[in-house]
Amino acid sequence: MDIQAIKIDSKDTVATCMQDARIGDLVTLTSPFRETLLCISTIPAWHKIALVDIKAGDAIYKYGECIGTATEPIGKGGWVSHLNVVGADRQYDEELWQEAL
Protein backbone atom coordinates (compact mmCIF):
# COMPACT_ATOMS: atom_id res chain seq x y z
CA MET A 1 0.00 0.00 0.00
CA ASP A 2 1.28 3.50 -0.82
CA ILE A 3 1.09 5.69 2.28
CA GLN A 4 1.34 9.50 2.17
CA ALA A 5 3.45 11.36 4.73
CA ILE A 6 3.91 15.06 5.42
CA LYS A 7 7.37 16.66 5.47
CA ILE A 8 7.38 20.42 5.98
CA ASP A 9 11.02 21.53 6.05
CA SER A 10 14.18 20.34 4.31
CA LYS A 11 15.84 19.95 7.77
CA ASP A 12 13.19 17.46 8.93
CA THR A 13 14.43 14.01 9.91
CA VAL A 14 10.88 12.71 10.41
CA ALA A 15 7.58 12.96 8.54
CA THR A 16 4.00 12.37 9.70
CA CYS A 17 2.19 9.37 8.18
CA MET A 18 -1.33 10.25 7.05
CA GLN A 19 -2.56 6.63 7.26
CA ASP A 20 -1.59 3.53 9.22
CA ALA A 21 1.62 2.10 7.76
CA ARG A 22 2.76 -1.51 7.98
CA ILE A 23 6.12 -3.17 7.49
CA GLY A 24 6.82 -3.29 3.76
CA ASP A 25 4.53 -0.38 2.81
CA LEU A 26 5.97 2.34 0.60
CA VAL A 27 5.66 5.80 2.16
CA THR A 28 5.70 8.79 -0.21
CA LEU A 29 6.36 12.30 1.05
CA THR A 30 3.99 15.04 -0.03
CA SER A 31 5.12 17.65 -2.54
CA PRO A 32 7.56 19.31 -2.93
CA PHE A 33 9.80 16.57 -1.50
CA ARG A 34 8.32 13.49 -3.26
CA GLU A 35 10.77 11.00 -1.73
CA THR A 36 9.60 7.40 -1.24
CA LEU A 37 10.87 5.14 1.53
CA LEU A 38 10.19 1.64 2.81
CA CYS A 39 8.35 1.34 6.13
CA ILE A 40 10.22 -0.99 8.54
CA SER A 41 7.81 -0.73 11.52
CA THR A 42 4.09 -0.64 12.17
CA ILE A 43 3.26 3.08 12.41
CA PRO A 44 -0.17 4.40 13.40
CA ALA A 45 -1.75 7.20 11.38
CA TRP A 46 -0.52 10.68 12.34
CA HIS A 47 2.65 9.28 13.94
CA LYS A 48 6.21 9.97 12.80
CA ILE A 49 8.39 7.94 10.43
CA ALA A 50 12.19 8.33 10.35
CA LEU A 51 13.43 9.76 7.06
CA VAL A 52 17.06 8.90 7.80
CA ASP A 53 18.94 6.50 10.05
CA ILE A 54 18.96 8.16 13.47
CA LYS A 55 21.56 7.35 16.13
CA ALA A 56 20.96 7.48 19.88
CA GLY A 57 21.60 11.07 20.94
CA ASP A 58 20.73 12.58 17.55
CA ALA A 59 18.36 15.54 17.44
CA ILE A 60 14.96 14.86 15.83
CA TYR A 61 13.61 17.59 13.52
CA LYS A 62 9.96 18.10 12.58
CA TYR A 63 8.59 21.27 10.92
CA GLY A 64 12.19 22.54 10.88
CA GLU A 65 12.36 22.56 14.69
CA CYS A 66 14.14 20.22 17.10
CA ILE A 67 11.40 18.27 18.89
CA GLY A 68 13.63 15.95 20.89
CA THR A 69 16.55 13.53 21.03
CA ALA A 70 16.63 9.85 20.10
CA THR A 71 17.15 7.55 23.09
CA GLU A 72 18.05 4.58 20.87
CA PRO A 73 18.90 3.97 17.21
CA ILE A 74 15.94 4.35 14.81
CA GLY A 75 16.31 2.99 11.29
CA LYS A 76 15.15 4.88 8.20
CA GLY A 77 11.47 3.96 7.82
CA GLY A 78 11.06 3.24 11.54
CA TRP A 79 8.47 4.50 14.01
CA VAL A 80 9.56 7.60 15.96
CA SER A 81 7.56 7.93 19.18
CA HIS A 82 7.70 8.65 22.90
CA LEU A 83 9.22 5.16 23.26
CA ASN A 84 12.46 6.16 21.52
CA VAL A 85 12.59 9.96 21.84
CA VAL A 86 12.86 12.30 24.80
CA GLY A 87 11.17 15.66 24.16
CA ALA A 88 13.18 18.84 23.76
CA ASP A 89 13.29 21.02 26.85
CA ARG A 90 12.16 24.38 25.51
CA GLN A 91 11.20 27.69 27.10
CA TYR A 92 8.30 28.63 24.84
CA ASP A 93 7.41 31.82 26.70
CA GLU A 94 10.99 33.10 26.27
CA GLU A 95 11.08 32.06 22.60
CA LEU A 96 7.81 33.88 21.90
CA TRP A 97 9.08 36.96 23.72
CA GLN A 98 12.29 36.98 21.64
CA GLU A 99 10.29 36.58 18.40
CA ALA A 100 8.12 39.55 19.39
CA LEU A 101 11.14 41.86 19.73
LUMSE-957388 format. One record per atom (N, C-alpha, C): residue number from 0; residue in one letter; atom name; z, x, y. Coordinates in nm, 2 decimals. Atoms other than C-alpha are relative to their C-alpha. Layout:
resi  resn  name  Z  X  Y
NUM  a  CA  Z  X  Y
...
END
This chain:
resi  resn  name  Z  X  Y
0  m  N  0.00  0.08  -0.12
0  m  CA  0.00  0.00  0.00
0  m  C  0.00  0.09  0.12
1  d  N  0.00  -0.08  -0.13
1  d  CA  -0.08  0.13  0.35
1  d  C  0.10  -0.06  0.10
2  i  N  -0.11  0.04  -0.09
2  i  CA  0.23  0.11  0.57
2  i  C  -0.03  0.06  0.14
3  q  N  0.01  -0.04  -0.14
3  q  CA  0.22  0.13  0.95
3  q  C  0.13  0.06  0.05
4  a  N  -0.12  -0.05  -0.06
4  a  CA  0.47  0.34  1.14
4  a  C  -0.02  0.04  0.14
5  i  N  0.01  -0.02  -0.15
5  i  CA  0.54  0.39  1.51
5  i  C  0.05  0.14  0.03
6  k  N  -0.04  -0.13  -0.06
6  k  CA  0.55  0.74  1.67
6  k  C  -0.03  -0.01  0.14
7  i  N  0.01  0.02  -0.14
7  i  CA  0.60  0.74  2.04
7  i  C  -0.04  0.13  0.08
8  d  N  0.01  -0.12  -0.07
8  d  CA  0.61  1.10  2.15
8  d  C  -0.05  0.11  -0.09
9  s  N  0.05  -0.11  0.09
9  s  CA  0.43  1.42  2.03
9  s  C  0.11  0.09  -0.05
10  k  N  -0.12  -0.08  0.04
10  k  CA  0.78  1.58  2.00
10  k  C  0.07  -0.06  -0.12
11  d  N  -0.07  0.07  0.10
11  d  CA  0.89  1.32  1.75
11  d  C  -0.01  0.06  -0.14
12  t  N  0.00  -0.05  0.14
12  t  CA  0.99  1.44  1.40
12  t  C  0.02  -0.11  -0.10
13  v  N  -0.01  0.12  0.08
13  v  CA  1.04  1.09  1.27
13  v  C  -0.08  -0.11  0.06
14  a  N  0.07  0.12  -0.05
14  a  CA  0.85  0.76  1.30
14  a  C  0.08  -0.12  -0.07
15  t  N  -0.06  0.12  0.05
15  t  CA  0.97  0.40  1.24
15  t  C  -0.10  -0.08  -0.09
16  c  N  0.08  0.08  0.09
16  c  CA  0.82  0.22  0.94
16  c  C  0.00  -0.15  0.04
17  m  N  0.00  0.14  -0.05
17  m  CA  0.71  -0.13  1.03
17  m  C  0.01  -0.10  -0.12
18  q  N  -0.02  0.08  0.13
18  q  CA  0.73  -0.26  0.66
18  q  C  0.08  0.09  -0.09
19  d  N  -0.06  -0.08  0.11
19  d  CA  0.92  -0.16  0.35
19  d  C  -0.10  0.10  -0.05
20  a  N  0.08  -0.10  0.06
20  a  CA  0.78  0.16  0.21
20  a  C  0.06  0.05  -0.13
21  r  N  -0.05  -0.05  0.13
21  r  CA  0.80  0.28  -0.15
21  r  C  -0.06  0.13  -0.03
22  i  N  0.05  -0.13  0.04
22  i  CA  0.75  0.61  -0.32
22  i  C  -0.15  -0.01  -0.04
23  g  N  0.14  0.00  0.03
23  g  CA  0.38  0.68  -0.33
23  g  C  -0.09  -0.08  0.10
24  d  N  0.08  0.07  -0.10
24  d  CA  0.28  0.45  -0.04
24  d  C  -0.05  0.10  0.10
25  l  N  0.05  -0.08  -0.11
25  l  CA  0.06  0.60  0.23
25  l  C  0.05  -0.07  0.13
26  v  N  -0.06  0.04  -0.13
26  v  CA  0.22  0.57  0.58
26  v  C  -0.09  0.05  0.11
27  t  N  0.09  -0.04  -0.11
27  t  CA  -0.02  0.57  0.88
27  t  C  0.07  -0.02  0.13
28  l  N  -0.05  0.01  -0.13
28  l  CA  0.10  0.64  1.23
28  l  C  -0.09  -0.08  0.09
29  t  N  0.07  0.08  -0.09
29  t  CA  0.00  0.40  1.50
29  t  C  -0.07  0.09  0.10
30  s  N  0.08  -0.07  -0.09
30  s  CA  -0.25  0.51  1.76
30  s  C  0.09  0.05  0.12
31  p  N  0.11  -0.09  0.01
31  p  CA  -0.29  0.76  1.93
31  p  C  0.01  0.11  -0.11
32  f  N  -0.02  -0.11  0.09
32  f  CA  -0.15  0.98  1.66
32  f  C  -0.08  -0.01  -0.13
33  r  N  0.09  0.03  0.12
33  r  CA  -0.33  0.83  1.35
33  r  C  0.02  0.10  -0.12
34  e  N  -0.03  -0.09  0.11
34  e  CA  -0.17  1.08  1.10
34  e  C  0.04  -0.09  -0.12
35  t  N  -0.05  0.07  0.12
35  t  CA  -0.12  0.96  0.74
35  t  C  0.08  0.10  -0.09
36  l  N  -0.08  -0.08  0.09
36  l  CA  0.15  1.09  0.51
36  l  C  0.05  -0.08  -0.12
37  l  N  -0.04  0.06  0.13
37  l  CA  0.28  1.02  0.16
37  l  C  0.15  -0.03  0.01
38  c  N  -0.14  0.03  0.01
38  c  CA  0.61  0.84  0.13
38  c  C  0.07  0.05  -0.12
39  i  N  -0.06  -0.06  0.12
39  i  CA  0.85  1.02  -0.10
39  i  C  0.14  -0.06  -0.03
40  s  N  -0.12  0.07  0.02
40  s  CA  1.15  0.78  -0.07
40  s  C  -0.02  -0.15  0.02
41  t  N  0.00  0.14  -0.04
41  t  CA  1.22  0.41  -0.06
41  t  C  0.06  -0.01  0.14
42  i  N  -0.04  0.01  -0.14
42  i  CA  1.24  0.33  0.31
42  i  C  -0.01  -0.15  0.04
43  p  N  0.00  0.14  -0.05
43  p  CA  1.34  -0.02  0.44
43  p  C  -0.08  -0.01  0.13
44  a  N  0.07  0.02  -0.13
44  a  CA  1.14  -0.17  0.72
44  a  C  0.09  0.03  0.12
45  w  N  -0.06  -0.04  -0.13
45  w  CA  1.23  -0.05  1.07
45  w  C  0.10  0.12  -0.02
46  h  N  -0.07  -0.12  0.01
46  h  CA  1.39  0.26  0.93
46  h  C  -0.09  0.12  0.02
47  k  N  0.08  -0.12  -0.04
47  k  CA  1.28  0.62  1.00
47  k  C  -0.05  0.08  -0.12
48  i  N  0.07  -0.09  0.10
48  i  CA  1.04  0.84  0.79
48  i  C  -0.02  0.14  0.07
49  a  N  0.02  -0.14  -0.05
49  a  CA  1.03  1.22  0.83
49  a  C  -0.14  0.03  0.01
50  l  N  0.14  -0.03  -0.02
50  l  CA  0.71  1.34  0.98
50  l  C  -0.03  0.15  -0.04
51  v  N  0.01  -0.15  0.04
51  v  CA  0.78  1.71  0.89
51  v  C  0.11  0.03  -0.10
52  d  N  -0.11  -0.04  0.08
52  d  CA  1.00  1.89  0.65
52  d  C  0.11  0.04  0.10
53  i  N  -0.12  -0.02  -0.09
53  i  CA  1.35  1.90  0.82
53  i  C  0.11  0.07  -0.08
54  k  N  -0.10  -0.08  0.06
54  k  CA  1.61  2.16  0.74
54  k  C  0.14  -0.06  0.04
55  a  N  -0.14  0.03  -0.05
55  a  CA  1.99  2.10  0.75
55  a  C  0.02  0.07  0.13
56  g  N  -0.02  -0.06  -0.13
56  g  CA  2.09  2.16  1.11
56  g  C  -0.11  -0.02  0.10
57  d  N  0.12  0.03  -0.10
57  d  CA  1.75  2.07  1.26
57  d  C  0.03  -0.12  0.08
58  a  N  0.00  0.11  -0.08
58  a  CA  1.74  1.84  1.55
58  a  C  -0.10  -0.10  -0.04
59  i  N  0.09  0.11  0.03
59  i  CA  1.58  1.50  1.49
59  i  C  -0.04  -0.07  0.13
60  y  N  0.06  0.06  -0.12
60  y  CA  1.35  1.36  1.76
60  y  C  -0.07  -0.13  -0.03
61  k  N  0.06  0.13  0.00
61  k  CA  1.26  1.00  1.81
61  k  C  -0.02  -0.05  0.15
62  y  N  0.03  0.04  -0.14
62  y  CA  1.09  0.86  2.13
62  y  C  0.01  0.12  0.09
63  g  N  -0.01  -0.12  -0.08
63  g  CA  1.09  1.22  2.25
63  g  C  0.14  0.05  0.04
64  e  N  -0.14  -0.04  -0.03
64  e  CA  1.47  1.24  2.26
64  e  C  0.07  0.04  -0.13
65  c  N  -0.08  -0.04  0.12
65  c  CA  1.71  1.41  2.02
65  c  C  0.10  -0.11  -0.03
66  i  N  -0.09  0.11  0.04
66  i  CA  1.89  1.14  1.83
66  i  C  0.11  0.05  -0.10
67  g  N  -0.10  -0.05  0.10
67  g  CA  2.09  1.36  1.59
67  g  C  -0.05  0.13  -0.06
68  t  N  0.03  -0.12  0.08
68  t  CA  2.10  1.65  1.35
68  t  C  0.01  -0.03  -0.15
69  a  N  0.00  0.02  0.14
69  a  CA  2.01  1.66  0.99
69  a  C  0.12  0.07  -0.07
70  t  N  -0.12  -0.06  0.07
70  t  CA  2.31  1.72  0.76
70  t  C  -0.04  0.06  -0.14
71  e  N  0.05  -0.06  0.12
71  e  CA  2.09  1.81  0.46
71  e  C  -0.15  0.00  0.01
72  p  N  0.15  0.00  -0.01
72  p  CA  1.72  1.89  0.40
72  p  C  -0.06  -0.14  -0.03
73  i  N  0.07  0.13  0.02
73  i  CA  1.48  1.59  0.43
73  i  C  -0.15  0.04  0.00
74  g  N  0.14  -0.03  0.02
74  g  CA  1.13  1.63  0.30
74  g  C  -0.09  -0.09  0.08
75  k  N  0.10  0.07  -0.07
75  k  CA  0.82  1.52  0.49
75  k  C  -0.03  -0.13  -0.09
76  g  N  0.02  0.12  0.07
76  g  CA  0.78  1.15  0.40
76  g  C  0.13  -0.06  -0.06
77  g  N  -0.13  0.04  0.05
77  g  CA  1.15  1.11  0.32
77  g  C  0.07  -0.10  0.10
78  w  N  -0.08  0.09  -0.08
78  w  CA  1.40  0.85  0.45
78  w  C  0.10  0.07  0.09
79  v  N  -0.10  -0.06  -0.10
79  v  CA  1.60  0.96  0.76
79  v  C  0.09  -0.11  0.04
80  s  N  -0.10  0.10  -0.02
80  s  CA  1.92  0.76  0.79
80  s  C  0.14  0.06  0.03
81  h  N  -0.14  -0.04  -0.02
81  h  CA  2.29  0.77  0.86
81  h  C  0.06  0.08  -0.11
82  l  N  -0.05  -0.07  0.11
82  l  CA  2.33  0.92  0.52
82  l  C  -0.04  0.15  0.00
83  n  N  0.04  -0.14  -0.01
83  n  CA  2.15  1.25  0.62
83  n  C  -0.01  0.05  0.14
84  v  N  0.01  -0.04  -0.15
84  v  CA  2.18  1.26  1.00
84  v  C  0.14  -0.04  0.06
85  v  N  -0.12  0.03  -0.08
85  v  CA  2.48  1.29  1.23
85  v  C  -0.06  -0.03  0.14
86  g  N  0.05  0.03  -0.14
86  g  CA  2.42  1.12  1.57
86  g  C  0.03  0.10  0.10
87  a  N  -0.02  -0.09  -0.11
87  a  CA  2.38  1.32  1.88
87  a  C  0.11  -0.05  0.09
88  d  N  -0.11  0.03  -0.09
88  d  CA  2.68  1.33  2.10
88  d  C  -0.05  0.01  0.15
89  r  N  0.06  0.00  -0.14
89  r  CA  2.55  1.22  2.44
89  r  C  0.09  -0.08  0.09
90  q  N  -0.08  0.06  -0.11
90  q  CA  2.71  1.12  2.77
90  q  C  -0.10  -0.09  0.08
91  y  N  0.11  0.08  -0.06
91  y  CA  2.48  0.83  2.86
91  y  C  0.03  -0.03  0.15
92  d  N  -0.03  0.03  -0.14
92  d  CA  2.67  0.74  3.18
92  d  C  -0.03  0.12  0.09
93  e  N  0.03  -0.12  -0.08
93  e  CA  2.63  1.10  3.31
93  e  C  -0.15  0.02  0.01
94  e  N  0.15  -0.02  0.00
94  e  CA  2.26  1.11  3.21
94  e  C  -0.06  -0.10  0.09
95  l  N  0.05  0.10  -0.09
95  l  CA  2.19  0.78  3.39
95  l  C  0.03  0.04  0.14
96  w  N  -0.03  -0.04  -0.14
96  w  CA  2.37  0.91  3.70
96  w  C  -0.09  0.11  0.04
97  q  N  0.09  -0.11  -0.04
97  q  CA  2.16  1.23  3.70
97  q  C  -0.14  -0.05  0.02
98  e  N  0.14  0.05  -0.02
98  e  CA  1.84  1.03  3.66
98  e  C  -0.01  -0.08  0.13
99  a  N  0.00  0.08  -0.13
99  a  CA  1.94  0.81  3.96
99  a  C  -0.01  0.09  0.12
100  l  N  0.00  -0.08  -0.12
100  l  CA  1.97  1.11  4.19
100  l  C  -0.13  0.05  0.04
END
